[in-house]
Structures are given as C-alpha cells and as structure tokens.
C-alpha cells in the first residue's frame, strides 16, 4: 500500500502543474506516452515474483538483485549511504518485487516511482519531494511551450558514477540542446549523482538528478535547477512581476475607458447649432436701380 501511495504521489506531482492548461496534441501525446511507460513499470513490480535468501543481508546486493530481475532502474538519493543499511529479513519467498522492495527498504527508507525509476531516500527526506516541486508557467510563451514539450519528448541514456550535479546538469543540457542552468554550483558542490538509466525522458532525469535537495522550474526560456529556497524566491518574483503586469494592463484599460467616457460627455455638453429652414422657392432677382441722369437731378 505504501508503495502504491507514493506512486500516486509521484503522478500527482508530475501532472498537477500542467493539468489546468489547455494542451496541444503533441504535448498530450508525449504525456500519455510517459504515463504509459511508468504504468508498465508498476505492472512489472507487481507481476514479477522473487524468492531469495539474503546471506549477508547486504542492502546494495539486494537492490542489485531487484534491478536484475525487474529491469527497472533504481536510483539512490545522495543523502542515503547504502553501507548504513542492511536487509531486515533473511529471505523472501514467492513475493512480488514491489513487496520485496518494501521489506528491503523498511529500515527507515522510502521508495517510490519518481519519473521512470525507483527512487530510494530516507523517510525524512521523502517529504521534500513535495516541497521541491515547482509550477510551470500558467500562460507559457512560445519558447516555454517548446521547452515543456522537450522535457517530455526528449529521451536519452545516462550513466553517472558519483558525478557532480554541475556536470550532470551540463550533460543533460548538451544532450537535449535545451537551456538548463544551475543556480549556484557552490550550493551543490558536495552532491554527487549515481545512476544508470536507458531511454529516459529529460523530465524524469531532472527529477532524479535533483533528488530531495534540489528542484527545477522553467524560468523565461530556460530550466533553472537550484535549492528550493532560492527557487521559491524566483517563483515569488515571477508572480510579483505577473501581478504588476496585470495591474498595469487593468489601469491602462481603465484610463482608456475613462478617456472615452469623457469624450462622449463633452460631445453631449456641446450646444447644437440651430439650422435655418431651407425654402423650396428660389429667391427672386431684385431690379437693378436706374442711374439718374444729370438733367433729372437738376429738375429735382
């Protein structure tokens, strides 16, 4: 049940921020394809049976066995040191891989389908998976729409062996040709990424590289990777900028309406010029007065 709940949580976090936006057919197709792939992984975990004796109860060896049987990649959060954990039972018999994983990780760990891999972290750090999730633009620009589509459509193989987050992010940017920026290399200089995944989407790889300590979000025409606290600040700045833009547009609209009303009121206040009636009769020509002769003037 716990694994199922985490799988639902992973789906909800992935789709929540884009569900309210009208989707173009290509984006919908890409999202459906990714959802189907994750669903198939869940079916593998439920359908494949496992029987094994854990002779030395090695946590790392137990995970390697699950990888081999299930063919689903497993990524361990950098905050987890496998050497600190052991398998709490001696064996599992005729048990689904999902149930076996729950037992293997029952000593203070949590596992969930995050993107296209099983992600293992501590119970405490697992709460950060929600807090580290950030929204996509509510009204994306053309460049942002292209970037969102790329995050679903682009697929590649990656193999990181204690690779720095800086180098991992740079490689994803190089492979996908997308603008991916790391907010500050100093913030993650002690973080190393280890994973071996084939044919995974850029979106899933970003989630796995970020783990529980980092997050990612789309800002302007690029993907920004950084500490959640800094990303929240950026998110607040974006919201404030959008709100200021909205208010400016409202004020401009109100000013235009006020100007229009003033012009209409002015027209109504102006006196109308009285029009003289036009007669149908043509004006009769007046007789031209005769000039008096000199003799006539003398007689007067």
C-alpha positions as CSV (number, residue, x, y, z in Angstrom):
1,X,0.0,0.0,0.0
2,X,2.8,2.4,0.9
3,X,4.5,1.9,-2.5
4,X,1.2,2.5,-4.3
5,X,0.6,5.7,-2.4
6,X,4.0,7.0,-3.3
7,X,3.4,6.1,-6.9
8,X,0.2,8.1,-6.9
9,X,2.0,11.0,-5.3
10,X,4.6,10.9,-8.0
11,X,2.0,11.0,-10.7
12,X,0.1,13.9,-9.0
13,X,3.3,16.0,-8.6
14,X,4.2,15.4,-12.2
15,X,0.8,16.3,-13.8
16,X,-0.6,18.8,-11.4
17,X,1.0,21.9,-12.7
18,X,0.0,21.3,-16.3
19,X,-3.5,19.9,-15.9
20,X,-5.1,23.3,-15.8
21,X,-3.6,24.5,-19.1
22,X,-5.1,23.7,-22.5
23,X,-2.7,21.2,-24.1
24,X,-1.7,20.9,-27.7
25,X,-2.0,17.4,-29.3
26,X,1.8,16.8,-29.3
27,X,2.2,17.6,-25.6
28,X,-0.8,15.4,-24.7
29,X,0.7,12.5,-26.8
30,X,4.1,12.9,-25.1
31,X,2.5,13.0,-21.6
32,X,0.3,9.9,-22.3
33,X,3.4,8.0,-23.6
34,X,5.3,8.8,-20.4
35,X,2.4,7.9,-18.2
36,X,2.0,4.6,-20.0
37,X,5.7,3.8,-19.6
38,X,5.5,4.5,-15.8
39,X,2.4,2.3,-15.6
40,X,4.2,-0.6,-17.3
41,X,7.0,-0.3,-14.7
42,X,4.4,-0.5,-11.9
43,X,3.0,-3.7,-13.5
44,X,6.4,-5.2,-13.6
45,X,6.9,-4.6,-9.9
46,X,3.6,-6.2,-9.1
47,X,3.9,-9.1,-11.5
48,X,7.4,-10.4,-11.2
49,X,7.9,-12.8,-8.3
50,X,11.1,-13.1,-6.2
51,X,12.5,-15.8,-4.0
52,X,15.9,-15.2,-2.5
53,X,18.0,-15.8,0.6
54,X,19.9,-12.7,1.8
55,X,23.0,-14.5,3.2
56,X,24.9,-11.4,4.4
57,X,21.8,-9.1,4.3
58,X,23.7,-6.6,2.1
59,X,21.4,-3.7,1.2
60,X,23.4,-2.9,-2.0
61,X,23.4,-6.6,-3.2
62,X,19.6,-6.8,-2.5
63,X,19.0,-3.8,-4.7
64,X,21.2,-5.2,-7.5
65,X,19.2,-8.4,-7.4
66,X,15.9,-6.4,-7.8
67,X,17.5,-4.4,-10.7
68,X,18.4,-7.7,-12.5
69,X,15.1,-9.3,-12.1
70,X,12.8,-6.3,-12.8
71,X,14.9,-4.3,-15.4
72,X,13.6,-1.1,-13.7
73,X,16.3,1.3,-12.8
74,X,16.9,2.1,-9.2
75,X,18.3,5.4,-8.1
76,X,19.5,6.0,-4.5
77,X,19.2,9.6,-3.2
78,X,22.7,11.0,-2.4
79,X,21.6,11.6,1.2
80,X,21.5,7.8,1.6
81,X,24.7,5.8,2.2
82,X,23.9,2.1,1.3
83,X,26.6,1.0,3.7
84,X,24.5,2.3,6.6
85,X,21.6,-0.1,5.9
86,X,21.0,-3.8,5.9
87,X,18.1,-6.1,4.8
88,X,16.0,-6.7,7.9
89,X,15.0,-10.2,6.9
90,X,16.9,-13.4,5.9
91,X,14.9,-14.3,2.9
92,X,11.8,-13.6,0.8
93,X,9.8,-16.3,-0.9
94,X,7.4,-16.1,-3.9
95,X,7.0,-12.4,-3.2
96,X,6.3,-9.6,-5.8
97,X,9.2,-7.3,-6.3
98,X,7.1,-4.4,-5.0
99,X,6.6,-6.2,-1.7
100,X,10.2,-7.3,-1.6
101,X,11.3,-3.7,-2.1
102,X,9.0,-2.6,0.8
103,X,10.8,-5.1,3.1
104,X,14.3,-4.3,1.8
105,X,13.7,-0.6,2.5
106,X,11.7,-1.0,5.7
107,X,14.5,0.2,8.0
108,X,13.9,3.9,7.8
109,X,13.8,4.3,4.0
110,X,11.1,5.1,1.5
111,X,10.8,4.1,-2.2
112,X,8.6,5.5,-4.9
113,X,8.3,5.6,-8.7
114,X,9.9,9.0,-9.4
115,X,9.8,9.7,-13.1
116,X,11.0,6.5,-14.8
117,X,12.9,4.9,-11.9
118,X,12.5,3.6,-8.4
119,X,13.8,6.4,-6.2
120,X,15.0,5.4,-2.7
121,X,15.5,8.0,0.1
122,X,15.1,8.4,3.8
123,X,11.7,8.7,5.3
124,X,12.5,12.2,6.5
125,X,13.9,13.4,3.2
126,X,11.0,12.0,1.3
127,X,8.8,14.9,2.5
128,X,11.0,17.2,0.4
129,X,9.8,15.6,-2.8
130,X,6.6,17.7,-2.5
131,X,8.2,20.9,-1.3
132,X,10.8,20.8,-4.1
133,X,8.1,20.7,-6.8
134,X,7.6,23.9,-8.7
135,X,5.0,25.1,-11.2
136,X,5.3,25.5,-14.9
137,X,4.2,28.9,-16.4
138,X,0.4,29.2,-16.3
139,X,0.5,31.0,-19.7
140,X,3.7,29.8,-21.3
141,X,5.3,31.7,-24.1
142,X,6.1,30.0,-27.4
143,X,9.7,29.3,-26.2
144,X,8.4,27.9,-22.9
145,X,5.9,25.7,-24.7
146,X,8.7,24.2,-26.8
147,X,10.8,23.7,-23.6
148,X,7.9,21.9,-21.8
149,X,7.4,19.6,-24.9
150,X,11.1,18.9,-25.0
151,X,11.1,17.8,-21.3
152,X,8.5,15.1,-22.2
153,X,9.7,14.1,-25.7
154,X,13.5,14.1,-25.4
155,X,14.8,10.7,-24.3
156,X,18.4,9.6,-23.7
157,X,20.7,7.2,-21.9
158,X,22.8,8.4,-19.0
159,X,25.4,6.8,-16.7
160,X,26.6,8.8,-13.8
161,X,29.1,7.4,-11.2
162,X,29.5,9.8,-8.4
163,X,29.2,12.6,-10.9
164,X,28.8,16.2,-9.6
165,X,25.4,17.8,-10.1
166,X,27.1,20.6,-12.0
167,X,28.5,18.1,-14.6
168,X,25.2,16.1,-14.7
169,X,23.2,19.2,-15.4
170,X,25.7,20.3,-18.1
171,X,25.5,16.8,-19.8
172,X,21.7,16.9,-19.9
173,X,21.8,20.4,-21.4
174,X,24.3,19.2,-24.0
175,X,22.3,16.1,-24.9
176,X,18.9,17.8,-25.1
177,X,20.0,21.1,-26.6
178,X,17.8,22.8,-24.0
179,X,18.9,25.7,-21.9
180,X,19.4,24.2,-18.4
181,X,21.1,26.4,-15.8
182,X,22.4,25.6,-12.4
183,X,21.6,28.4,-10.0
184,X,24.8,28.1,-8.0
185,X,27.5,25.4,-8.2
186,X,28.6,26.3,-4.7
187,X,25.2,25.2,-3.2
188,X,25.7,21.6,-4.6
189,X,29.4,21.2,-4.6
190,X,29.1,18.3,-2.1
191,X,26.4,16.5,-4.1
192,X,27.2,13.5,-6.3
193,X,24.8,11.6,-8.6
194,X,25.0,7.9,-9.4
195,X,22.6,6.3,-11.8
196,X,22.5,4.1,-14.9
197,X,19.3,4.7,-16.9
198,X,18.5,4.0,-20.5
199,X,15.9,5.7,-22.7
200,X,14.6,8.1,-20.0
201,X,12.8,11.4,-20.6
202,X,14.6,14.7,-19.8
203,X,11.8,15.4,-17.3
204,X,12.5,12.2,-15.4
205,X,16.2,12.7,-15.4
206,X,15.9,16.2,-14.0
207,X,13.7,14.8,-11.1
208,X,16.3,12.1,-10.4
209,X,19.3,14.4,-10.6
210,X,17.6,16.9,-8.2
211,X,16.7,14.2,-5.7
212,X,15.4,15.6,-2.4
213,X,17.8,18.5,-2.0
214,X,17.1,20.3,-5.3
215,X,14.3,21.4,-7.5
216,X,13.8,22.6,-11.0
217,X,11.5,25.1,-12.8
218,X,11.0,26.8,-16.1
219,X,12.0,30.5,-16.0
220,X,11.8,32.6,-19.1
221,X,13.2,30.4,-21.8
222,X,15.3,28.1,-19.7
223,X,15.2,25.4,-17.0
224,X,16.6,26.5,-13.7
225,X,18.0,24.0,-11.2
226,X,18.7,25.1,-7.7
227,X,17.9,24.9,-4.0
228,X,14.2,25.0,-3.2
229,X,14.6,28.2,-1.1
230,X,16.1,30.1,-4.0
231,X,13.7,28.7,-6.5
232,X,10.8,29.8,-4.3
233,X,12.2,33.3,-4.2
234,X,12.5,33.3,-8.0
235,X,8.9,32.0,-8.2
236,X,7.7,34.8,-5.9
237,X,9.5,37.4,-8.1
238,X,7.8,35.9,-11.2
239,X,4.4,36.1,-9.6
240,X,5.0,39.7,-8.5
241,X,6.1,40.6,-12.0
242,X,3.0,39.0,-13.5
243,X,0.8,40.7,-10.9
244,X,2.4,44.1,-11.7
245,X,1.8,43.5,-15.4
246,X,-1.8,42.5,-14.8
247,X,-2.4,45.7,-12.8
248,X,-0.7,47.9,-15.4
249,X,-2.9,46.4,-18.1
250,X,-6.0,47.0,-15.9
251,X,-5.0,50.6,-15.2
252,X,-4.4,51.2,-18.9
253,X,-7.8,49.8,-19.8
254,X,-9.5,51.9,-17.1
255,X,-7.7,55.0,-18.4
256,X,-8.8,54.3,-21.9
257,X,-12.4,53.8,-20.8
258,X,-12.3,57.0,-18.7
259,X,-11.0,58.9,-21.7
260,X,-13.7,57.6,-23.9
261,X,-16.4,58.5,-21.4
262,X,-15.0,62.0,-21.1
263,X,-15.1,62.5,-24.8
264,X,-18.7,61.3,-25.0
265,X,-19.7,63.6,-22.1
266,X,-18.0,66.5,-23.9
267,X,-20.0,65.9,-27.1
268,X,-23.2,65.7,-25.2
269,X,-22.4,69.0,-23.4
270,X,-21.7,71.0,-26.6
271,X,-24.8,73.2,-27.8
272,X,-26.2,72.1,-31.1
273,X,-26.1,74.8,-33.8
274,X,-29.7,75.8,-34.9
275,X,-30.4,75.0,-38.5
276,X,-32.3,77.6,-40.6
277,X,-35.2,76.2,-42.6
278,X,-34.5,75.9,-46.3
279,X,-37.2,77.2,-48.7
280,X,-38.0,75.4,-51.8
281,X,-38.6,78.7,-53.7
282,X,-35.8,80.3,-55.4
283,X,-35.0,83.9,-54.4
284,X,-36.4,86.4,-57.0
285,X,-33.9,88.7,-58.5
286,X,-34.1,92.3,-57.3
287,X,-34.5,95.0,-60.0
288,X,-31.4,97.0,-60.6
289,X,-31.9,100.7,-59.7
290,X,-31.6,103.1,-62.6
291,X,-28.9,105.7,-62.6
292,X,-30.2,109.3,-62.6
293,X,-29.2,111.5,-65.5
294,X,-27.7,114.9,-64.9
295,X,-30.8,116.6,-66.2
296,X,-33.1,114.7,-64.0
297,X,-31.1,115.6,-61.0
298,X,-31.3,119.3,-61.9
299,X,-35.1,119.2,-62.2
300,X,-35.3,117.8,-58.7
